[in-house]
Amino acid sequence: MYTFKKEERLCNKKLIDELFHNGSSFLCYPFKASWMLVSNPQQFPAQIILAVSKRRFKRAVDRNLIKRRMREAYRLHKQQYLYDRLNLTDKQIVLSLGYIGKEIAPYDITKKKMLKLLTQLRAEIDK
């Protein structure tokens, strides 16, 4: 339930390219979310890619810390906020989360903003 497996990571280059060209996006500071509904059947209702700008955070240690916090917040709340809704409607999405903040946010703020983002994403999907 609270896992984040390899199959949940978005690795397909064609899907990633299509996501950034045809997908919808919105801002939920410090995140920018791009998402797109997909039709091809997958094992999980959502696949996600996490990104942190190399231009803004020069040191890999900082980028990895931010991605680790984003991944943990997503992993703990995806079932309640996203998967339950997607399973009810039999929809599947691909999702990109980019960190656009200027400073490294503490985990509690990252978690709070991730909950807000997942709630907003759920509302976008229901439209």
C-alpha positions in Angstrom: 0.0 0.0 0.0 2.7 2.5 1.0 5.2 1.4 -1.6 6.8 3.1 -4.6 7.8 0.5 -7.1 9.7 0.7 -10.3 6.5 0.2 -12.3 5.1 3.4 -10.8 8.0 5.5 -12.2 7.5 7.0 -15.6 10.4 5.8 -17.8 8.8 5.5 -21.2 10.3 8.3 -23.4 7.4 8.4 -25.8 4.9 8.9 -22.9 7.1 11.5 -21.3 7.4 13.4 -24.6 3.6 13.1 -25.2 3.0 14.3 -21.6 5.0 17.5 -22.1 3.5 18.2 -25.5 -0.2 17.3 -25.0 -0.7 17.2 -21.3 -2.3 19.7 -18.9 -0.4 21.4 -16.2 -0.9 23.6 -13.2 1.2 25.3 -10.5 1.0 24.5 -6.8 4.0 26.3 -5.4 6.7 24.9 -4.9 5.6 22.3 -7.5 4.6 22.3 -11.1 2.5 19.4 -12.1 1.9 18.2 -15.6 -0.5 15.3 -16.1 -2.3 13.4 -18.9 -4.9 10.7 -19.0 -3.7 7.6 -20.8 -5.6 4.7 -22.4 -3.0 1.9 -22.5 -3.5 -0.4 -19.5 -0.9 -0.3 -16.8 -0.4 -2.2 -13.6 -0.8 1.0 -11.5 -3.3 3.8 -12.0 -0.6 6.5 -12.0 3.0 6.7 -13.2 5.1 9.6 -12.0 8.4 11.3 -12.8 10.0 13.7 -10.3 12.3 16.5 -11.5 14.5 19.1 -9.8 16.2 21.8 -11.8 20.0 21.5 -12.1 20.2 25.2 -12.9 18.6 26.2 -9.6 20.3 23.5 -7.4 23.8 23.0 -8.6 24.8 20.3 -6.1 23.4 16.8 -6.7 23.1 16.3 -2.9 20.5 19.1 -2.8 18.5 17.8 -5.8 18.5 14.3 -4.3 17.3 15.6 -0.9 14.4 17.4 -2.5 13.5 14.4 -4.7 13.6 12.1 -1.7 11.2 14.4 0.2 8.9 14.7 -2.7 8.9 10.9 -3.3 8.2 10.2 0.4 5.3 12.7 0.6 3.8 11.2 -2.6 4.3 7.6 -1.5 2.5 8.1 1.8 -0.5 9.9 0.4 -1.0 8.6 -3.2 -3.4 5.9 -2.1 -5.8 8.1 -0.2 -5.7 11.2 -2.4 -5.2 9.7 -5.9 -5.4 6.0 -6.4 -8.8 5.5 -4.7 -10.4 8.1 -7.0 -8.6 6.7 -10.1 -9.7 3.1 -9.3 -13.3 4.2 -9.0 -13.3 5.8 -12.4 -11.0 3.3 -14.1 -8.8 6.1 -15.3 -5.0 6.0 -15.6 -2.7 9.0 -15.7 0.9 9.9 -16.2 2.2 12.7 -14.0 5.3 14.9 -13.8 6.2 16.8 -10.7 8.8 19.5 -11.1 10.2 21.4 -8.1 10.2 25.1 -8.9 11.0 26.5 -5.4 14.0 28.6 -4.8 15.0 27.0 -1.5 15.0 23.6 0.0 11.7 23.3 1.9 11.6 21.2 5.1 9.7 17.9 4.9 6.6 19.1 6.7 6.1 21.9 4.2 6.8 19.6 1.3 4.2 17.2 2.7 1.5 19.9 3.2 2.1 21.2 -0.4 2.0 17.6 -1.8 -1.4 17.0 -0.2 -2.7 20.3 -1.7 -1.3 19.3 -5.1 -2.9 15.8 -5.0 -6.2 17.3 -4.0 -6.0 19.8 -6.8 -5.0 17.1 -9.3 -8.0 15.0 -8.2 -10.3 17.9 -8.9 -8.7 18.4 -12.3 -9.2 14.8 -13.2 -12.9 14.9 -12.1 -13.6 17.8 -14.5 
